[in-house]
Structure formats: structure tokens, C-alpha cells
Amino acid sequence: MNHSDPASLALIACPGGEVFADEVVLHLRRQYQRRAAKILADLSEKYGLDSAGVLSRINFINQALSCGQAVSDYFEAHPAIKVATRFTFFPNGEIKAEIEEPVRGRDVYIIQDPENRYPVAFNEGSVTKSLSVNDHLMTIIVTVDAARQAGAERITVVTPVYPYSRQHRKKGREGVTASRIGSILEALGVHRLITLDIHSMEIGNSFNCMLLENLHASYQITRHLAGIQEIKEGDFVVVSPDTGAVDRNKFYATAFKRPLALLYKERDYSRVTKDALDNNIANIRLLGDVRGKTVFMADDMIGTGGTLLEAMRFLREQGAKKVICAVSLPLFSGRAIEHFDNAYAGGLFYRIIGTNAVYQEELLRREWYVSVNITKLFARTIFRLHQDQSLSSLLDNRAIIERLLAEA
């Protein structure tokens, strides 16, 4: 497979991941356009030819080497990357994927948002359904199988939210479902999985051969934080909302050169959690000082948001001036948006910074919510993987963040 040619790259958008996939495709086209323009400019200068002459010779050689097949897409401004796929939803709930273009020998990336709870289109738009996580997961499975049956050379699943990621640890008589999801995809022939801020790296360690690329939205969040006046003035403290988020918040504290505080939550596991407002937190202790300061907290996701709301209420009681939170995966399940509306009206927090890893409509209309775009990060990751290039600078972006803060 010629990985330098975008004609060998194919993106399939599952229902639910269409919006995210379209933005990724847009960024990919721009990257290939810039790459092609640079190659043409370099060759033109080196051999004293105009760009049209260089392009003509390259296309001639490419087509000759490929036995007459047109492979000049590499130097087109808008290479065809997205593959048309028809998804059918049957009355009994079954889902079928039909790939309508050849993908034999191609590097296929299947994009899905398993937390999209808004209606999505099936049957060429004649049917719309709101899907559960299980339905979205089944859509991934049938699409992977269709791509494998169609002869795809390499299949990568791109799911910004890893489904069942919170079921990663066995306690008593329960399954380790997060690992089993990976095993299913691996058995279907998936080569690699790309996700964002996976809940636990234990999940990736359970795979036999499938590769895991765990991306982080720290640069996009930091770029937005750097523009907030309270952060610019430096009178703020980074607080880890629990012991499991220490490393994530230590990263931000180190980047901004600010102190790191910690919330320790004592839980009463004899109490059954009913909703976000009725959780099992018995007591909260603070290690650090937040009085009169702006507080920044980072976590991987907001589900129902109960523990985060409790933490924000406690920090305000301890004298925090403002509370700003950042999450990579803004799920906002159940009545979470309503609860956060009430908390914002009560002055518990100033802003929630999330990403577009989860498709949202209602949440984007809230004054207290800010969404940062991570599709370019995913596009750059796909571009480099397709080129068989290193991802080191994307996975460890501390140097880029340091330059960003130095310029702010």
C-alpha cells in the first residue's frame, strides 16, 4: 500500500459520528493540500520547472507505475477521503452497513460517537432514530465487518469516547466489559483504536495485538484557559477533584506554574446513588488553600456530574472566588444539564470547558459552557498514522504548551 497517496486513505462515518467525521475530513484535505503544494514548490525550485510541469511528470510516473490506474489524487486540492456508506435500520432493531465504494487494499478509518443521543439518519434519511451506546457500538461492529469483507488492508476505529470505559476494574461478581469491547474489535480484525482520554490505561493493557492511541485535549483546553483574565493574572490554584485525577491536574499546575491542591472524598458505599444530587459522598477534605482564589479543576468526563457539583459547592464554601472546570468528555447524562443550570444560577461555578468529542446541541446554548474543537488533533493523528509517521509530539505535547504559554 502506498501510504503517501491519499487515494489509499478511506474514512467511514457511522451514524452519530457524521458531524465529527466531516470536520476531520476537512482538516485532512487541508493537510494534504499544504503537503502537495510544498512538494511541488520544492521540486520546482530544485529542477527549475514550473508547478504544472512538475505535476504532469509526477502524474505520468505514478500512473505508469500503477499500470494506468489514476493515482493523481495526491496532488488534488480536495482528495476524496470520505467513503459513501449506506446504513439500514430494520424494524426489529438490526443495523446493516453497506460500503458503496471500493475499499480493497485501502487504509480505512471508521469514525463513531457512541455517546451521541440525538436522532441520526438511516435508510437514506427516511428513518431517524436516537441510539443508545449499545446501538452505536453495534453500528461500529457491523461497519468493521463490512470493511473487512470488502478487503480493507488496515482498519482503525476512531471513537473519541471509548464505550464502557468505566467498567474497567473487577469488583466481585462483575465483568470487565471495557476489556471485552476491545477483544471484540480485535477479533473482528481492527488494527488500531484511536480515542480521547480513556478512563483507564488498564483497558489498553488488556489488548493482545490491537494498538491504542490515547489522545489528550490538554493543548486545546490550555489555549482557551490562557485567554481567561483570572488565569492571565495568575491568582489561581489548580485543584484535583479526587485522587484519580492527580496526574491530570499536576500537568496543568506544572504548565501554569501554579500550586496544586487536592480534594479527598470519603464515600459511604452502603448508600445507593440515585442521581447526581443524591450521591454517596460522606465527607470532603481539602489539602491546600483556595480562599480568595480562582480554582481550576480538570477531569476526564462529566456523566451525571454529581461528584463534581459537590466538589464545586465545597470549594465555594472554602472561600474560592471562582471555579472553572475542564473535561475532555462532556457526556452530561440524565438531568445533568438541568442540575448544572441550577448550580450556575447559584454561583457555584464560572465556566465548564468541554470538547466536541461528544455531539451536543442543547449544551452549546448554555452561557456557562465552552466547547473547544479537537477534530484537528484527530485529523493530524490520522494523517501521521497513514503516512507511518511518529505521533510522539501529539501524544506528549508539553513542549507545544510551554511555547503557547510563553507567547500568551
C-alpha positions, 0 to 999 in steps of 0.5 A, a space after each residue: 500500500 502506498 501510504 503517501 497517496 491519499 487515494 489509499 486513505 478511506 474514512 467511514 462515518 457511522 451514524 452519530 459520528 457524521 458531524 465529527 467525521 466531516 470536520 476531520 475530513 476537512 482538516 485532512 484535505 487541508 493537510 494534504 493540500 499544504 503537503 502537495 503544494 510544498 512538494 511541488 514548490 520544492 521540486 520546482 525550485 530544485 529542477 527549475 520547472 514550473 508547478 504544472 510541469 512538475 505535476 504532469 511528470 509526477 502524474 505520468 510516473 505514478 500512473 505508469 507505475 500503477 499500470 494506468 490506474 489514476 493515482 493523481 489524487 495526491 496532488 488534488 486540492 480536495 482528495 476524496 477521503 470520505 467513503 459513501 456508506 449506506 446504513 439500514 435500520 430494520 424494524 426489529 432493531 438490526 443495523 446493516 452497513 453497506 460500503 458503496 465504494 471500493 475499499 480493497 487494499 485501502 487504509 480505512 478509518 471508521 469514525 463513531 460517537 457512541 455517546 451521541 443521543 440525538 436522532 441520526 439518519 438511516 435508510 437514506 434519511 427516511 428513518 431517524 432514530 436516537 441510539 443508545 451506546 449499545 446501538 452505536 457500538 453495534 453500528 461500529 461492529 457491523 461497519 468493521 465487518 463490512 470493511 473487512 469483507 470488502 478487503 480493507 488492508 488496515 482498519 482503525 476505529 476512531 471513537 473519541 469516547 471509548 464505550 464502557 470505559 468505566 467498567 474497567 476494574 473487577 469488583 466481585 461478581 462483575 465483568 470487565 466489559 471495557 476489556 471485552 469491547 476491545 477483544 471484540 474489535 480485535 477479533 473482528 480484525 481492527 488494527 488500531 483504536 484511536 480515542 480521547 482520554 480513556 478512563 483507564 490505561 488498564 483497558 489498553 493493557 488488556 489488548 493482545 495485538 490491537 494498538 491504542 492511541 490515547 489522545 489528550 485535549 490538554 493543548 486545546 483546553 490550555 489555549 482557551 484557559 490562557 485567554 481567561 483574565 483570572 488565569 492571565 493574572 495568575 491568582 489561581 490554584 489548580 485543584 484535583 477533584 479526587 485522587 484519580 485525577 492527580 496526574 491530570 491536574 499536576 500537568 496543568 499546575 506544572 504548565 501554569 506554574 501554579 500550586 496544586 491542591 487536592 480534594 479527598 472524598 470519603 464515600 459511604 458505599 452502603 448508600 445507593 446513588 440515585 442521581 447526581 444530587 443524591 450521591 454517596 459522598 460522606 465527607 470532603 477534605 481539602 489539602 491546600 488553600 483556595 480562599 480568595 482564589 480562582 480554582 481550576 479543576 480538570 477531569 476526564 468526563 462529566 456523566 451525571 456530574 454529581 461528584 463534581 457539583 459537590 466538589 464545586 459547592 465545597 470549594 465555594 464554601 472554602 472561600 474560592 472566588 471562582 471555579 472553572 472546570 475542564 473535561 475532555 468528555 462532556 457526556 452530561 447524562 440524565 438531568 445533568 444539564 438541568 442540575 448544572 443550570 441550577 448550580 450556575 444560577 447559584 454561583 457555584 461555578 464560572 465556566 465548564 470547558 468541554 470538547 466536541 468529542 461528544 455531539 451536543 446541541 442543547 449544551 452549546 446554548 448554555 452561557 456557562 459552557 465552552 466547547 473547544 474543537 479537537 477534530 484537528 488533533 484527530 485529523 493530524 493523528 490520522 494523517 501521521 498514522 497513514 503516512 507511518 509517521 511518529 505521533 510522539 509530539 501529539 501524544 506528549 505535547 508539553 513542549 507545544 504548551 510551554 511555547 503557547 504559554 510563553 507567547 500568551 
